[in-house]
Amino acid sequence: MLYFYNRFFVLLARRVQVLPALGIAVVFWFAGPVLASQTGFDFSVHTLASKVPGKTALIVGGIQGDEPGGFNAAALIATRYKILSGRVIVVPNLNFESIIKRSRGVYGDMNRKFDRVSKTDPERQTVSKIKSMITDPGVDFILNLHDGSGFFTPTRENNMRNPDRWGQSIIIDQALMPAQYTGLFSDLSVTAQQCAENVNAHLIEPGHTVRVKNTRTAEGDEEMAKTLTFFAMKNKKPAFGVEASKSFLTPGRVYYHLLAIESFLTKAGISFERDFSLTQNEIEKAIDKDIALTLGERRILLYAENIRNRINYLPMEKDSEVQFLVNNPLLALVHNKSDFSLYHGNRCLSHLSPQYFEYDLGIDSIEMDVDGQKKQVPFGSRILVKEQFMVHPIPDHRVNIIGYTTQDMKDEAGFFITKDDCMQRFSIDRDGQIFRIEVYRQGKFNGMVLADFRFRNKPDKIAQITKDICNVEQVFK
């Protein structure tokens, strides 16, 4: 059974599901206020609401799984933006299986299933659910995020810049909403042009110009008549496609997506703030910043940002389903024959090789001396270390500091340990700064703490961090 989670992605439970078509098992999740019991895939929904009334935007990313600009932009809206007035509903991973597989559509193009979809189509329920969200009376307009080839231009300039290209465009199906429509953005052409002009005021290079592409769908474009945006139009909902060029790397695509999204939100009177600067460099950092997962009864915390491409001997519970929490809607775990692959969107970040143990939940924390101060550190936590740490001995328990090499003994409690005492290749991060502290009792696993040396020579960074212990509740609050 799968459980919904809230704006901050706190899952009550996650479990591995088998995907017969792929021959692997993948973890997916739902979002919302109630319990879901269906099997198979679903997308996550993130409602960012303010206390100030206003319009509601629905933002959809990942309808086509090989377009990372769109789904990463949507995920940043869901995780790094705060809405100050109005409401924004974000679906960052509509076609999650296709995202993981880097496929336009594992079961065909989902964005061609909104006119009709077969009763036997595996995506029928997903399409039905997003249709219900689009037609919800509370939704005022829809943005569907894509990455398109080349650069759309109204006249042919060359092979990459011509009317048949889709990149760097805002797509409308017709110039005006139906005559009887009295809601927001009735003049689609004018709205799209104004938003394009706002984006064009912040181009990275002059050749990146964004233009409005009117597909005139109702005049006979059979392919576009099958799309999400035209379905919305037929149901009297203003809808726009936003296409960033596939000629850019992902941060560049996300940059233009966010410029367009912010322009539409502003025009709708929806105010917001974000916790990063809108530059390609800052976007690249923001995409991966502090993404994390927790496993094993919330006793194992792993930072996915900059994680090594393989983590060996990860203590997992014997004869138990794998349950875990994530704090980012693009994180997923794929169960292979002998290990697990950790994905962020369509990037495989790491392979987790399990070592199975019975779990002993008799203790919840360990006592440590960290840089001269005693700390009670819960399992499933990260603790910042400037110089050294020591784990206080625990009767009948064994402490194993993965990578510690200066003592040849079974129990590694009671010794002061510096970063130089630990072999970098055993760290969980590629920079050799974060190390695992594991505790066992009579061959059973109790829990894990991360010793984090990343800021030991950065006093300015240390000063910005108000808590040196970051536990599961804080990471997934």
C-alpha positions as CSV (number, residue, x, y, z in Angstrom):
1,M,0.0,0.0,0.0
2,L,1.3,3.5,-0.9
3,Y,0.8,6.6,1.2
4,F,0.4,10.2,0.3
5,Y,2.7,12.9,1.6
6,N,2.4,16.6,2.1
7,R,4.0,19.7,0.7
8,F,7.4,18.7,2.3
9,F,7.3,15.2,1.0
10,V,7.1,13.4,4.4
11,L,6.0,9.9,3.5
12,L,4.4,7.7,6.0
13,A,5.7,4.6,4.1
14,R,7.3,3.7,0.8
15,R,7.7,0.3,-0.6
16,V,9.2,-1.3,-3.6
17,Q,6.9,-2.2,-6.5
18,V,7.6,-4.6,-9.3
19,L,7.3,-3.2,-12.9
20,P,6.6,-6.2,-15.0
21,A,7.3,-4.4,-18.3
22,L,10.8,-3.6,-17.1
23,G,11.7,-6.6,-15.1
24,I,12.8,-4.4,-12.2
25,A,11.2,-2.9,-9.1
26,V,10.8,0.8,-8.6
27,V,9.5,2.9,-5.8
28,F,6.9,5.4,-6.7
29,W,4.7,7.6,-4.5
30,F,1.5,9.6,-4.3
31,A,0.8,13.0,-2.8
32,G,-2.3,14.5,-1.3
33,P,-4.3,14.4,1.9
34,V,-5.7,10.8,1.8
35,L,-4.6,7.2,1.5
36,A,-4.2,5.5,-1.9
37,S,-4.5,1.8,-2.3
38,Q,-4.0,1.2,-6.1
39,T,-1.0,-0.6,-7.5
40,G,1.2,0.7,-10.3
41,F,2.4,4.2,-10.9
42,D,1.2,7.6,-10.0
43,F,2.5,11.1,-9.9
44,S,3.0,13.3,-6.9
45,V,1.0,16.5,-6.2
46,H,2.3,19.4,-4.3
47,T,0.0,22.2,-3.2
48,L,1.7,25.5,-2.3
49,A,-1.0,27.6,-0.8
50,S,-0.8,31.0,0.9
51,K,-3.2,32.6,3.4
52,V,-3.8,35.4,0.9
53,P,-6.6,34.5,-1.5
54,G,-5.9,34.6,-5.2
55,K,-5.8,32.6,-8.5
56,T,-4.6,29.0,-8.7
57,A,-2.1,27.7,-11.2
58,L,-1.5,24.0,-12.1
59,I,2.0,23.3,-13.3
60,V,2.7,20.0,-14.9
61,G,6.2,18.6,-15.6
62,G,7.4,15.2,-16.9
63,I,4.6,14.2,-19.2
64,Q,7.4,13.2,-21.6
65,G,10.2,11.5,-19.7
66,D,13.1,12.6,-21.8
67,E,12.6,16.3,-21.1
68,P,14.6,17.1,-17.9
69,G,14.2,20.9,-18.1
70,G,10.5,20.6,-17.6
71,F,10.4,18.2,-14.7
72,N,13.4,19.7,-12.9
73,A,11.8,23.2,-13.1
74,A,8.6,21.8,-11.7
75,A,10.4,20.1,-8.9
76,L,12.2,23.3,-8.0
77,I,8.8,25.1,-7.8
78,A,7.6,22.4,-5.5
79,T,10.6,22.3,-3.2
80,R,12.3,25.7,-3.3
81,Y,9.5,28.3,-3.8
82,K,7.1,29.8,-1.3
83,I,3.8,31.2,-2.4
84,L,2.9,34.5,-0.8
85,S,-0.5,35.0,-2.4
86,G,-2.8,32.7,-4.4
87,R,-2.1,29.0,-4.9
88,V,0.2,26.8,-7.0
89,I,-0.4,23.1,-7.6
90,V,2.6,21.3,-9.0
91,V,2.8,17.8,-10.6
92,P,6.6,17.5,-11.3
93,N,6.6,13.8,-12.4
94,L,3.5,13.0,-14.3
95,N,5.1,10.2,-16.3
96,F,7.6,9.0,-13.7
97,E,8.4,5.6,-15.2
98,S,9.4,7.3,-18.5
99,I,11.5,9.8,-16.6
100,I,13.5,7.1,-15.0
101,K,13.9,5.3,-18.3
102,R,14.8,8.5,-20.2
103,S,12.0,7.7,-22.6
104,R,9.5,10.0,-24.3
105,G,6.9,7.5,-23.2
106,V,7.4,3.8,-22.2
107,Y,3.8,3.1,-23.2
108,G,3.7,5.7,-26.0
109,D,3.4,9.4,-25.9
110,M,1.2,10.3,-22.9
111,N,0.7,13.8,-24.3
112,R,-1.3,12.2,-27.2
113,K,-3.8,10.4,-24.9
114,F,-6.1,13.3,-23.8
115,D,-8.6,12.9,-26.6
116,R,-9.1,9.2,-26.1
117,V,-7.1,6.4,-24.4
118,S,-7.6,2.7,-24.6
119,K,-9.2,0.9,-21.6
120,T,-6.2,-1.4,-21.6
121,D,-3.6,1.4,-21.6
122,P,-1.4,1.2,-18.5
123,E,-1.5,5.0,-18.3
124,R,-5.3,5.3,-18.5
125,Q,-5.7,6.0,-14.8
126,T,-2.9,8.5,-14.7
127,V,-4.4,10.4,-17.6
128,S,-7.8,10.3,-15.9
129,K,-6.4,11.7,-12.7
130,I,-4.6,14.6,-14.3
131,K,-7.8,15.3,-16.3
132,S,-9.7,15.6,-13.1
133,M,-7.2,18.0,-11.7
134,I,-7.3,20.2,-14.9
135,T,-11.1,20.4,-14.8
136,D,-11.3,21.1,-11.1
137,P,-13.3,24.3,-10.7
138,G,-10.6,25.7,-8.4
139,V,-7.9,25.7,-11.1
140,D,-7.6,28.9,-13.1
141,F,-4.9,28.1,-15.7
142,I,-2.4,25.4,-16.6
143,L,1.2,25.4,-17.6
144,N,2.6,22.2,-19.3
145,L,6.4,22.2,-19.3
146,H,8.4,20.6,-22.2
147,D,11.8,20.6,-23.7
148,G,11.6,21.1,-27.5
149,S,14.0,20.7,-30.4
150,G,15.9,23.6,-31.8
151,F,14.4,27.1,-31.8
152,F,11.0,28.0,-33.1
153,T,11.0,30.9,-35.6
154,P,8.1,32.0,-37.8
155,T,10.2,31.8,-40.9
156,R,12.8,29.4,-41.9
157,E,16.4,30.4,-41.1
158,N,18.2,27.1,-41.0
159,N,17.6,23.5,-40.0
160,M,17.5,24.3,-36.3
161,R,15.6,27.6,-36.5
162,N,12.4,27.2,-38.4
163,P,8.6,26.9,-38.0
164,D,8.7,23.2,-37.4
165,R,10.9,23.5,-34.3
166,W,9.5,23.8,-30.8
167,G,12.3,25.0,-28.5
168,Q,12.1,28.4,-26.9
169,S,8.4,28.9,-27.5
170,I,5.2,29.4,-25.6
171,I,2.5,27.2,-27.2
172,I,-1.1,28.2,-27.5
173,D,-3.8,26.2,-29.3
174,Q,-5.8,29.3,-30.4
175,A,-5.6,33.0,-30.0
176,L,-8.7,33.5,-27.8
177,M,-10.7,31.6,-25.3
178,P,-14.3,30.9,-26.3
179,A,-16.6,33.9,-26.4
180,Q,-18.5,32.8,-23.4
181,Y,-15.4,32.5,-21.2
182,T,-15.0,35.3,-18.6
183,G,-12.1,34.1,-16.5
184,L,-8.4,34.7,-16.4
185,F,-6.2,35.0,-19.6
186,S,-9.1,35.2,-22.1
187,D,-6.7,36.5,-24.7
188,L,-4.3,33.7,-24.9
189,S,-2.2,35.3,-27.6
190,V,-1.6,38.6,-25.8
191,T,-0.9,36.8,-22.5
192,A,1.6,34.5,-24.1
193,Q,3.3,37.3,-26.0
194,Q,3.6,39.4,-22.8
195,C,5.2,36.5,-20.9
196,A,7.5,35.8,-23.8
197,E,8.7,39.4,-23.7
198,N,9.3,39.1,-20.0
199,V,11.5,36.1,-20.6
200,N,13.3,37.8,-23.5
201,A,14.3,40.7,-21.2
202,H,16.6,38.2,-19.4
203,L,18.1,36.1,-22.1
204,I,21.5,34.5,-21.6
205,E,22.3,35.1,-25.2
206,P,20.4,37.1,-27.9
207,G,19.9,34.0,-30.0
208,H,17.7,32.4,-27.2
209,T,14.7,34.5,-28.0
210,V,11.3,33.0,-26.9
211,R,8.4,33.3,-29.4
212,V,4.7,32.5,-29.3
213,K,3.7,29.5,-31.4
214,N,0.0,29.2,-32.2
215,T,-0.8,25.6,-33.4
216,R,-4.4,26.6,-34.4
217,T,-5.3,23.2,-33.2
218,A,-9.1,23.4,-33.8
219,E,-8.4,24.1,-37.5
220,G,-7.3,20.6,-38.2
221,D,-4.1,19.7,-36.3
222,E,-5.1,16.1,-35.4
223,E,-1.9,15.5,-33.3
224,M,-2.3,18.6,-31.1
225,A,-6.0,17.8,-30.7
226,K,-4.8,14.9,-28.5
227,T,-2.8,17.0,-26.1
228,L,-3.2,18.0,-22.5
229,T,-3.4,21.7,-23.3
230,F,-6.1,21.3,-25.9
231,F,-8.1,19.1,-23.5
232,A,-7.9,22.0,-21.0
233,M,-9.0,24.5,-23.7
234,K,-12.0,22.4,-24.6
235,N,-12.9,22.4,-20.9
236,K,-12.7,26.2,-20.7
237,K,-9.3,26.3,-18.9
238,P,-6.5,28.6,-20.3
239,A,-3.5,26.4,-20.9
240,F,0.0,27.1,-22.2
241,G,2.8,24.9,-23.3
242,V,6.3,26.1,-22.3
243,E,9.1,24.8,-24.4
244,A,12.8,25.3,-23.5
245,S,15.3,24.4,-26.2
246,K,17.0,21.0,-26.1
247,S,20.1,22.7,-27.4
248,F,20.8,23.8,-23.8
249,L,22.1,21.7,-20.9
250,T,19.5,21.1,-18.1
251,P,20.3,24.2,-16.0
252,G,19.8,26.4,-19.0
253,R,16.5,24.8,-19.9
254,V,15.4,25.1,-16.3
255,Y,16.4,28.8,-16.3
256,Y,14.1,29.6,-19.1
257,H,11.3,27.5,-17.7
258,L,11.4,29.3,-14.4
259,L,11.5,32.7,-16.1
260,A,8.3,31.8,-18.0
261,I,6.6,30.3,-15.0
262,E,7.4,33.3,-12.9
263,S,6.0,35.6,-15.6
264,F,2.7,33.7,-15.8
265,L,2.4,33.6,-12.0
266,T,3.0,37.4,-11.7
267,K,0.4,38.1,-14.5
268,A,-2.1,36.0,-12.5
269,G,-1.4,38.0,-9.3
270,I,0.3,35.1,-7.7
271,S,3.3,36.3,-5.7
272,F,6.2,34.1,-4.6
273,E,9.7,33.9,-3.3
274,R,12.5,31.4,-3.9
275,D,15.6,30.6,-1.9
276,F,18.1,30.7,-4.7
277,S,19.2,33.2,-7.4
278,L,17.9,32.8,-10.9
279,T,21.2,32.0,-12.7
280,Q,22.3,28.8,-14.4
281,N,25.0,28.2,-11.8
282,E,22.6,28.6,-8.8
283,I,19.9,26.5,-10.5
284,E,22.4,23.7,-11.0
285,K,23.2,23.8,-7.3
286,A,19.5,24.1,-6.3
287,I,18.5,21.0,-8.3
288,D,20.6,18.7,-6.0
289,K,20.9,20.7,-2.9
290,D,20.2,18.8,0.3
291,I,18.3,16.0,-1.4
292,A,18.2,13.0,0.9
293,L,16.5,9.7,1.8
294,T,16.1,7.7,4.9
295,L,15.9,4.0,5.2
296,G,15.6,1.3,7.9
297,E,13.0,2.4,10.4
298,R,14.3,6.0,9.9
299,R,17.6,5.0,11.3
300,I,19.7,5.5,8.2
301,L,20.0,8.9,6.6
302,L,21.8,9.3,3.2
303,Y,22.5,12.6,1.4
304,A,22.0,12.0,-2.3
305,E,23.7,15.2,-3.2
306,N,27.2,14.3,-4.4
307,I,26.8,10.7,-3.3
308,R,29.3,8.2,-4.4
309,N,28.3,6.0,-7.4
310,R,28.3,3.0,-5.1
311,I,27.6,2.6,-1.4
312,N,28.6,-0.9,-0.2
313,Y,27.3,-3.0,2.8
314,L,24.4,-0.7,3.6
315,P,22.6,-2.3,6.6
316,M,19.1,-3.2,5.4
317,E,16.5,-5.1,7.4
318,K,16.4,-8.8,6.8
319,D,13.1,-10.3,5.5
320,S,11.4,-7.0,5.3
321,E,10.0,-4.7,2.5
322,V,12.2,-1.7,1.8
323,Q,10.5,1.4,3.1
324,F,12.0,4.8,2.9
325,L,11.4,8.5,2.9
326,V,12.6,11.1,0.4
327,N,12.5,14.9,0.4
328,N,12.4,15.5,-3.3
329,P,9.7,14.3,-5.8
330,L,12.2,13.2,-8.4
331,L,14.0,10.7,-6.1
332,A,13.2,7.0,-6.7
333,L,14.8,3.7,-5.8
334,V,15.1,0.9,-8.4
335,H,15.5,-2.7,-7.0
336,N,17.9,-4.7,-9.2
337,K,18.7,-8.3,-8.7
338,S,21.4,-7.7,-6.0
339,D,21.3,-4.0,-5.2
340,F,19.3,-0.8,-5.5
341,S,19.8,2.1,-7.9
342,L,19.1,5.6,-6.6
343,Y,17.6,7.9,-9.2
344,H,17.1,11.6,-9.3
345,G,14.9,12.1,-12.3
346,N,16.5,10.3,-15.2
347,R,20.0,10.4,-13.6
348,C,21.2,7.3,-11.7
349,L,23.1,8.8,-8.7
350,S,24.3,5.7,-6.9
351,H,24.0,2.0,-6.5
352,L,23.3,0.8,-2.9
353,S,24.6,-2.6,-2.1
354,P,22.7,-4.0,0.9
355,Q,24.0,-6.2,3.7
356,Y,21.0,-7.7,5.5
357,F,20.7,-7.8,9.3
358,E,18.0,-8.2,11.9
359,Y,17.2,-4.9,13.5
360,D,17.5,-4.2,17.2
361,L,15.5,-1.1,18.1
362,G,16.4,-1.2,21.7
363,I,18.3,2.2,21.6
364,D,17.5,5.3,19.6
365,S,20.7,7.4,19.9
366,I,24.3,7.5,20.8
367,E,26.3,9.8,23.1
368,M,29.2,11.5,21.3
369,D,31.9,14.0,22.2
370,V,32.1,16.4,19.2
371,D,34.8,19.1,19.2
372,G,34.8,19.1,23.0
373,Q,31.1,19.1,23.6
374,K,28.9,16.2,24.6
375,K,26.0,15.4,22.3
376,Q,23.2,13.0,22.4
377,V,22.8,12.1,18.7
378,P,19.7,10.2,17.4
379,F,20.1,7.5,14.8
380,G,19.2,8.8,11.3
381,S,21.1,12.0,11.9
382,R,24.0,14.0,10.5
383,I,26.3,15.8,12.9
384,L,28.8,18.5,11.9
385,V,32.4,17.9,13.0
386,K,35.0,20.6,12.8
387,E,38.0,18.7,14.2
388,Q,37.2,15.4,15.9
389,F,34.6,13.2,17.5
390,M,34.3,10.3,19.8
391,V,31.5,7.8,20.4
392,H,31.0,6.9,24.0
393,P,31.2,3.2,24.6
394,I,27.8,1.4,24.9
395,P,27.6,-1.7,27.0
396,D,27.0,-4.9,25.0
397,H,27.1,-2.8,21.7
398,R,29.7,-2.4,19.0
399,V,30.5,0.8,17.1
400,N,31.8,0.5,13.6
401,I,33.1,3.7,11.9
402,I,33.2,2.9,8.2
403,G,36.6,3.9,6.9
404,Y,38.4,4.3,10.3
405,T,41.8,2.7,10.0
406,T,44.0,3.6,13.0
407,Q,42.7,1.0,15.4
408,D,42.5,-2.7,14.7
409,M,39.7,-3.7,17.0
410,K,36.0,-4.7,16.7
411,D,34.6,-1.9,18.8
412,E,35.6,1.6,17.7
413,A,33.9,3.5,20.5
414,G,36.1,5.5,23.0
415,F,38.6,6.9,20.5
416,F,38.9,10.4,19.2
417,I,38.7,10.4,15.4
418,T,39.6,13.1,12.9
419,K,38.9,13.2,9.2
420,D,42.5,12.2,8.5
421,D,41.9,9.0,10.4
422,C,39.2,7.9,7.9
423,M,39.9,6.6,4.4
424,Q,38.2,8.8,1.9
425,R,37.1,6.0,-0.3
426,F,34.7,4.8,2.4
427,S,32.9,8.1,2.7
428,I,29.3,8.4,1.3
429,D,30.2,11.5,-0.7
430,R,32.6,11.8,-3.6
431,D,34.6,14.5,-1.7
432,G,35.5,12.2,1.2
433,Q,33.9,14.3,3.9
434,I,30.9,12.3,5.3
435,F,31.4,9.0,7.1
436,R,29.1,6.4,8.5
437,I,28.9,5.5,12.2
438,E,27.1,2.2,12.7
439,V,26.0,0.6,15.9
440,Y,25.4,-3.1,16.4
441,R,24.3,-5.4,19.3
442,Q,25.0,-9.1,19.1
443,G,25.1,-9.1,15.3
444,K,21.9,-7.0,15.0
445,F,21.8,-3.5,13.5
446,N,20.8,-0.6,15.8
447,G,21.2,2.5,13.6
448,M,23.5,4.9,11.9
449,V,24.8,8.5,12.3
450,L,26.7,10.5,9.7
451,A,29.8,12.4,10.8
452,D,30.0,15.4,8.4
453,F,33.4,17.1,8.0
454,R,32.4,19.3,5.0
455,F,32.5,22.6,6.9
456,R,35.5,22.0,9.1
457,N,37.7,24.6,7.3
458,K,34.7,27.0,6.5
459,P,33.9,29.0,9.7
460,D,31.6,31.3,7.7
461,K,29.5,28.3,6.6
462,I,29.5,26.9,10.2
463,A,28.2,30.2,11.4
464,Q,25.3,30.0,9.0
465,I,24.2,26.6,10.3
466,T,22.2,27.0,13.5
467,K,22.0,23.3,14.4
468,D,25.0,21.0,14.2
469,I,22.8,18.0,14.5
470,C,20.4,17.5,11.6
471,N,18.0,14.6,12.2
472,V,15.4,12.9,10.0
473,E,12.6,15.1,11.4
474,Q,14.5,18.2,10.3
475,V,15.5,16.9,6.9
476,F,11.9,15.8,6.2
477,K,10.0,18.4,8.1
